[in-house]
């Protein structure tokens, strides 16, 4: 059995999801042998997951000769530099979304989300991505973009259908929303590179871009995004403090509501929506209207298991789904959430790629295109006009 050794960077929420998936890889011995983070919690994380090495300095992780793959699960502002350092150290890289972003430069007036023109952000993000991509491509190392939606069973089945029917995707509508992040850094552009659209909307955006390329390959066509329009807002600002009991959105200089409309070179359309003000759990949805029919993927919520229960206290130790504020009343319980949302299949694909040398389904081209279109959208919203990326 081939063996792949992994060094994990970060030990927060996303790292926990990745560890769950690594432990379920089959056909390959996927061994997370080291983890690095600055805080003392790295010791607790390592003990919990039986990881034998802990580091406090990222450079020490890169210098470990046992490690094949660096898995970057850090805040977004660190992604680009860690990717470049890792591939230059001869490591393959898995990186969580987003691939890149604008987090400020010396001399920027703060807060940057209100004061730096989005056209300038777009220009600088593209410059940084070119350097990052060049470093990856010249290294000969694999880059694996941790976009779980691409691996969700519902999306995998859609790909199978499109490959078979070769239907034209006329319009796609996709959304990820929930009631807001509890993390303080999610409120600041300098930490996240944007608000709800990049933090959550990157998932549906990557998926519609991916599916248009699936269609293009099936039909022998070339399809690209020809223009982007967008609108964003800070809607929670209208709420007095007492109305923040359930909606956690409290942004400083990022959007908590956003929509992107993509026009493709074949004249077809797609709409992306994301918000931090939607209660009832995470909404991961995509609708496709094709020349031969319609496809609705309800990743979450779905109706695999519905409940109507009355005693919250008795359910204290039962997990239902992410971001629900109660377990009583009618609920949509997500079964095998890590599989339904694609995390298990994502890590399985990445381990197979490292073992065999093939490219992943979620690759560098998709990572780059997602950020390019995302920041074209921010530019569009900032200036109130259509942008050609």
Secondary structure, 3 states (H helix, E strand, C coil): CCEEEEEEECCCHHHHHHHHHHCCCCCCEEEEEEEECCCCHHHHHHHHHCCCEEECCHHHHHCCCCCCEEEECCCHHHHHHHHHHHHHCCCEEEEECCCCCCCCCCCCCCCHHHHCCHHHHHHHHHHHHHHHHHHHHHHCCCEEEECHHHHCHHHHHHHHHHHHHCCCEEEEEEEEECCCCCCHHHHCHHHHCCCHHHHCHHHHHHHHHHHHHHHHHHHCCCCCEEEEEEEEECHHHHCCHHHCCCCCCCCCCCCCEEEEEEEECCCCEEEEEEECCCCCCCEEEEEEEECCEEEEEEEECCCCEEEEECCCHHHCCCCCCCCCCCCCEEEEECCCHHHHCCHHHHHHHHHHHHHHCCCCCCCHHHHHHHHHHHHHHHHHHHHCCCECC
